[in-house]
Amino acid sequence: MWGTGAGSGWVVGDKGTILGLLNGATWAAVPSGSTADLYAVWGPSAAEAWAVGDKGTILHWDKGQWQPKAVELGDSGAPFRATLHGVWGTASSDVWAVGSLGSILHYNGTVWRISREGGEETLNAIWGSSPKDVWAVGTAGVVMHYDGTDWTASESGATVDLRTVWGSGDGATWIAGDRGALLRRGAP
């Protein structure tokens, strides 16, 4: 679920289901053009949004409709097929998606590219306070941090699956997971 707080928002679900709050008052089904299960949605504005899901599905809401977007092929030349569980960005030209096999994708305003892949973990969620402070969390206590240049592992002390990450923008970052796990990083 994602919304602007100004009477518009999106909810995604199984079999390509997308509900939109487009008129500020009523939720309605909006055709996605996809049958893939969708797990996350985020947007930089009420007029634009991204949804991600099974088998590398990426959908872009722009100009009043959802359109599929492809990931640029990596060195192997094989299509990107990892399931994506989270999406977040700072602007239309700076969007991140995370998922299975340790996958981290980045959209630069023109093309989606693989930023990291090949891990055993599944990354479940992503959030940041700026383009130089982005956090991704996942299975078995995995926490990754992006500093504007590189992704690095950050010790969490957790062994349970971490499901969500969010921060206040003042340096405090909260991470929650299975069995009541709640972690805090940064400013008091």
Buried (B, 14 or more C-beta within 10 A) or exposed (E): EBBBEEEBBBBBBEEBBBBBBBEEEEEEEBEBEBEBBBBBBBBBEBEBBBBBBBBBBBBBBBEEEBEEBEBEEEEEEEEBEBBBBBBBBBEBEBBBBBBBBBBBBBBEEEEBBBBBBEBEBBBBBBBBBEBEBBBBBBBBBBBBBBEEEEBEEBEBEBEBBBBBBBBEEEEBBBBBBEEEBEBEBBEE
